[in-house]
């Protein structure tokens, strides 16, 4: 008999990894970020400096993201 919890977890999506720029460090230990679509994200953690990019997963800052330039290629 297989593990029912493992089967259930395979059906549930994992939280997505998002990238945003840190705009504010809040007094409650959270940070406010803005993603590349202009949406505001509030995430737990303040280890990434203001103005830097950060990875966010499941409403927690996972670490600093590289600052990359955006390029559009028309085909």
C-alpha positions as CSV (number, residue, x, y, z in Angstrom):
1,X,0.0,0.0,0.0
2,X,1.4,3.4,-1.0
3,X,1.6,6.5,1.2
4,X,-1.7,8.5,0.8
5,X,0.0,11.7,2.0
6,X,2.6,11.4,-0.7
7,X,-0.2,11.0,-3.3
8,X,-2.0,14.0,-1.9
9,X,1.2,16.2,-2.0
10,X,1.7,15.3,-5.7
11,X,-1.7,16.7,-6.5
12,X,-1.1,20.0,-4.6
13,X,0.9,22.8,-6.3
14,X,4.0,24.0,-4.6
15,X,4.1,27.8,-3.8
16,X,5.7,29.7,-6.7
17,X,9.0,31.5,-6.4
18,X,8.6,35.2,-7.1
19,X,11.1,38.0,-7.5
20,X,10.6,41.6,-6.3
21,X,12.5,44.7,-5.4
22,X,12.6,45.5,-1.6
23,X,11.0,48.9,-1.1
24,X,10.3,49.1,2.6
25,X,11.5,47.3,5.8
26,X,8.4,47.3,8.1
27,X,8.6,47.6,11.9
28,X,7.0,44.1,12.4
29,X,9.9,42.2,10.7
30,X,8.3,42.0,7.3
31,X,9.4,43.7,4.0
32,X,7.4,45.2,1.3
33,X,8.5,44.4,-2.2
34,X,7.3,45.3,-5.7
35,X,7.4,42.7,-8.4
36,X,8.0,43.3,-12.1
37,X,4.3,43.6,-12.8
38,X,4.0,46.4,-10.2
39,X,2.2,44.2,-7.6
40,X,3.0,44.7,-4.0
41,X,4.2,41.7,-1.9
42,X,4.5,41.7,1.8
43,X,6.9,39.0,3.0
44,X,8.5,37.8,6.3
45,X,12.2,38.8,6.6
46,X,14.5,41.8,6.2
47,X,17.8,40.2,5.2
48,X,17.8,41.8,1.8
49,X,18.8,45.5,1.5
50,X,16.4,48.2,0.3
51,X,16.5,48.6,-3.5
52,X,17.8,45.0,-4.0
53,X,16.0,42.1,-5.6
54,X,14.8,39.2,-3.5
55,X,13.3,35.8,-4.0
56,X,10.0,35.3,-2.2
57,X,8.3,31.9,-1.7
58,X,5.3,31.2,0.5
59,X,5.3,34.9,1.8
60,X,8.9,34.5,3.1
61,X,12.1,36.1,1.7
62,X,14.3,33.3,0.6
63,X,17.4,35.4,-0.2
64,X,18.9,38.0,-2.6
65,X,18.1,37.6,-6.3
66,X,20.5,38.7,-9.0
67,X,19.7,42.1,-10.6
68,X,19.2,41.3,-14.3
69,X,18.2,43.5,-17.2
70,X,15.0,42.7,-19.0
71,X,15.2,42.0,-22.8
72,X,12.4,41.5,-25.3
73,X,13.1,39.5,-28.4
74,X,10.7,39.7,-31.3
75,X,10.5,36.7,-33.6
